[in-house]
Amino acid sequence: MVCLGLVSHLCSAKYPVLTDTKFVIVGGGVAGLVAALTLEAAGHAPLLLESSDEVGGRLRTDEVDGFRLDRGFQVLLTEYPEVKRYLDLEALGVQAFRPGGHVHTRQQHFRFADPLREPAQLFRSLLSPVGTLNDKIRLAQLGFKVMRLTPEECFDDHTSQATLDFLWEYGFSEQIVERFFRPFFGGIFLEQQLQTPAALFRYILKMFAQGKAVLPADGIQAIPRQLAGRLERTEIRTNCRVTAVEGDVIRLDDGSTLPARAIIVACAPGELFPQLAGYPQRWKSTTNLYFYSKRRQKENRLINLVSDPTSTINTFCVLDEVAPTYKLNQQGGSLISVSLKECPESDSVAQVEQDLLRHTRLPNDALSFIRRYDVPHALPEVNPVAYQYDATHSRLIDRVFLAGDQQLNGSLDAAMRSGRLAAEGALRT
Ligand SMILES: Cc1cc2nc3c(=O)[nH]c(=O)nc-3n(C[C@H](O)[C@H](O)[C@H](O)COP(=O)(O)OP(=O)(O)OC[C@H]3O[C@@H](n4cnc5c(N)ncnc54)[C@H](O)[C@@H]3O)c2cc1C
């Protein structure tokens, strides 16, 4: 195993000349790491090339001012099949969000419980102004329906119907669309228009209905670190950018070349294959701000959904209520993560702070700003989406295979599956 602590040393050293050709993986996000695990399981010792300073890709966590800050708010869904296959959730020390949400409209603040997960909250749910009684019955029906579908059946839709059209067709009212579906799924899909294919909506709803949304104790980057920690024969080179793939030869940014037995491109391939149809990849972006509140926001392990058109905020959550380990010291107060509806100018922090004070009803001097993350390439735009395909479909040309969430749908689950499928395809060469 190449221990992560050694990686920077390896990168500054002169690389040894390879005596035999290896499987080479370009990109050390979860797709590339799962590809490496799959190749190792088949007895190989691949080489993984990562352009940044550490593996993890879009799953990175910083330690700032005594807090763990994920680079963009994201959650791990325990029900994802690839999560069950590859991750040890106990070792990750995952901590769960409470099901349901807390809705903030312009005039009201109310809890929205999920009676399927918390039957004791049935009355609260029935009385909640999140939607009409009809909406609640339909939501329960839809929940039961998606739970009975297989993942493949969730994606079995050749119409590419948008989520919003699906919701209207299903008979939901504007009230529940605006108060629940738009902020909740807009936050997951990173687009407020809910134009993401309904196939993905059904799948994600199924995952929420059957499992939990959790955070690893050490932050979201603990996920790729756990995967990398299991690699025993993979050589990882960080700060190592691939600039071209020419047949079965890889060109690096220092001008050197590497031969490969087969290549798995586990990143958006447009940069390496500019002639590819459908590229350059189109991306959805997000902006995430962290605040510290002097006053503790107690017992709020819920996702807060903002259904107020005048607010810059889409969702927020009190991270240390869900995951106390996000506070590195035992300081008082709360760590609040805020996700915005759009990615505004960088001088908008004051406006976000005002909106957050309004939604939390905290006193004016309660909040201090910690950090802002703008993530321009957060989720790939994928349409149509897919759950999986035969491993041979990963093949781009000759001995080059593609992995990454852009191959299937924008999720951690898809990224991991695409890595496994690309490796399985490469192993057939
Ligand atoms: C803010 C945010 C919120 C999200 N929320 C969720 C969520 O709640 N649930 C969920 O399931 N998913 C979520 N996702 C999506 C999930 O994080 C991604 O689907 C997944 O991490 C993608 O993994 P990947 O390996 O396909 O790509 P990446 O993580 O992008 O990895 C690609 C890697 O390739 C490297 N690379 C690129 N070009 C080169 C090159 N030329 N040479 C060498 N290396 C290169 C990159 O540095 C990177 O490390 C979210 C993502 C973001 C950013």
The ligand as an SDF file (V2000), in Angstrom:
LIG
                    3D

 53 58  0  0  0  0  0  0  0  0999 V2000
  -20.9370   19.9750   -3.2780 C   0  0  0  0  0  0  0  0  0  0  0  0
  -21.2720   18.5900   -3.7160 C   0  0  0  0  0  0  0  0  0  0  0  0
  -22.3640   17.9530   -3.1610 C   0  0  0  0  0  0  0  0  0  0  0  0
  -22.6620   16.6370   -3.5300 C   0  0  0  0  0  0  0  0  0  0  0  0
  -23.6790   15.9890   -2.8910 N   0  0  0  0  0  0  0  0  0  0  0  0
  -23.8440   14.6600   -3.0860 C   0  0  0  0  0  0  0  0  0  0  0  0
  -24.7360   13.9180   -2.2700 C   0  0  0  0  0  0  0  0  0  0  0  0
  -25.3160   14.4400   -1.3100 O   0  0  0  0  0  0  0  0  0  0  0  0
  -24.9080   12.5900   -2.5510 N   0  0  0  0  0  0  0  0  0  0  0  0
  -24.2260   11.9790   -3.5710 C   0  0  0  0  0  0  0  0  0  0  0  0
  -24.4230   10.7810   -3.7990 O   0  0  0  0  0  0  0  0  0  0  0  0
  -23.3570   12.6650   -4.3440 N   0  0  0  0  0  0  0  0  0  0  0  0
  -23.1350   13.9770   -4.1090 C   0  0  0  0  0  0  0  0  0  0  0  0
  -22.2060   14.6620   -4.8480 N   0  0  0  0  0  0  0  0  0  0  0  0
  -21.5710   13.9770   -5.9760 C   0  0  0  0  0  0  0  0  0  0  0  0
  -20.3900   13.0820   -5.5810 C   0  0  0  0  0  0  0  0  0  0  0  0
  -19.5060   13.7710   -4.7440 O   0  0  0  0  0  0  0  0  0  0  0  0
  -19.7020   12.7050   -6.8890 C   0  0  0  0  0  0  0  0  0  0  0  0
  -20.6480   11.9920   -7.6850 O   0  0  0  0  0  0  0  0  0  0  0  0
  -18.4710   11.8190   -6.7200 C   0  0  0  0  0  0  0  0  0  0  0  0
  -17.6210   12.2740   -5.7160 O   0  0  0  0  0  0  0  0  0  0  0  0
  -17.7490   11.7970   -8.0730 C   0  0  0  0  0  0  0  0  0  0  0  0
  -16.6200   10.9430   -8.0000 O   0  0  0  0  0  0  0  0  0  0  0  0
  -15.7370   10.6980   -9.3150 P   0  0  0  0  0  0  0  0  0  0  0  0
  -14.6360    9.8150   -8.8960 O   0  0  0  0  0  0  0  0  0  0  0  0
  -16.6260   10.2840  -10.4160 O   0  0  0  0  0  0  0  0  0  0  0  0
  -15.1890   12.1390   -9.7470 O   0  0  0  0  0  0  0  0  0  0  0  0
  -14.2240   13.1480   -8.9920 P   0  0  0  0  0  0  0  0  0  0  0  0
  -14.4820   13.0930   -7.5320 O   0  0  0  0  0  0  0  0  0  0  0  0
  -14.4190   14.4570   -9.6730 O   0  0  0  0  0  0  0  0  0  0  0  0
  -12.7810   12.5870   -9.2520 O   0  0  0  0  0  0  0  0  0  0  0  0
  -12.0510   12.8300  -10.4380 C   0  0  0  0  0  0  0  0  0  0  0  0
  -10.6020   12.9490  -10.0370 C   0  0  0  0  0  0  0  0  0  0  0  0
   -9.8090   13.0350  -11.2160 O   0  0  0  0  0  0  0  0  0  0  0  0
   -8.7940   13.9840  -11.0180 C   0  0  0  0  0  0  0  0  0  0  0  0
   -8.3800   14.4530  -12.3430 N   0  0  0  0  0  0  0  0  0  0  0  0
   -9.0830   15.2200  -13.2110 C   0  0  0  0  0  0  0  0  0  0  0  0
   -8.3930   15.4170  -14.3440 N   0  0  0  0  0  0  0  0  0  0  0  0
   -7.2160   14.7380  -14.2000 C   0  0  0  0  0  0  0  0  0  0  0  0
   -6.0780   14.5740  -15.0300 C   0  0  0  0  0  0  0  0  0  0  0  0
   -6.0050   15.1290  -16.2520 N   0  0  0  0  0  0  0  0  0  0  0  0
   -5.0290   13.8390  -14.5630 N   0  0  0  0  0  0  0  0  0  0  0  0
   -5.0820   13.2530  -13.3340 C   0  0  0  0  0  0  0  0  0  0  0  0
   -6.1470   13.3920  -12.4990 N   0  0  0  0  0  0  0  0  0  0  0  0
   -7.2050   14.1230  -12.9310 C   0  0  0  0  0  0  0  0  0  0  0  0
   -9.4640   15.0420  -10.1690 C   0  0  0  0  0  0  0  0  0  0  0  0
   -8.5210   15.8350   -9.4740 O   0  0  0  0  0  0  0  0  0  0  0  0
  -10.3020   14.2020   -9.2390 C   0  0  0  0  0  0  0  0  0  0  0  0
   -9.6140   13.8520   -8.0610 O   0  0  0  0  0  0  0  0  0  0  0  0
  -21.8910   15.9750   -4.5210 C   0  0  0  0  0  0  0  0  0  0  0  0
  -20.7970   16.6240   -5.0840 C   0  0  0  0  0  0  0  0  0  0  0  0
  -20.4720   17.9080   -4.6730 C   0  0  0  0  0  0  0  0  0  0  0  0
  -19.2250   18.5600   -5.2250 C   0  0  0  0  0  0  0  0  0  0  0  0
  1  2  1  0
  2  3  1  0
  2 52  2  0
  3  4  2  0
  4  5  1  0
  4 50  1  0
  5  6  2  0
  6  7  1  0
  6 13  1  0
  7  8  2  0
  7  9  1  0
  9 10  1  0
 10 11  2  0
 10 12  1  0
 12 13  2  0
 13 14  1  0
 14 15  1  0
 14 50  1  0
 15 16  1  0
 16 17  1  0
 16 18  1  0
 18 19  1  0
 18 20  1  0
 20 21  1  0
 20 22  1  0
 22 23  1  0
 23 24  1  0
 24 25  2  0
 24 26  1  0
 24 27  1  0
 27 28  1  0
 28 29  2  0
 28 30  1  0
 28 31  1  0
 31 32  1  0
 32 33  1  0
 33 34  1  0
 33 48  1  0
 34 35  1  0
 35 36  1  0
 35 46  1  0
 36 37  1  0
 36 45  1  0
 37 38  2  0
 38 39  1  0
 39 40  1  0
 39 45  2  0
 40 41  1  0
 40 42  2  0
 42 43  1  0
 43 44  2  0
 44 45  1  0
 46 47  1  0
 46 48  1  0
 48 49  1  0
 50 51  2  0
 51 52  1  0
 52 53  1  0
M  END
$$$$
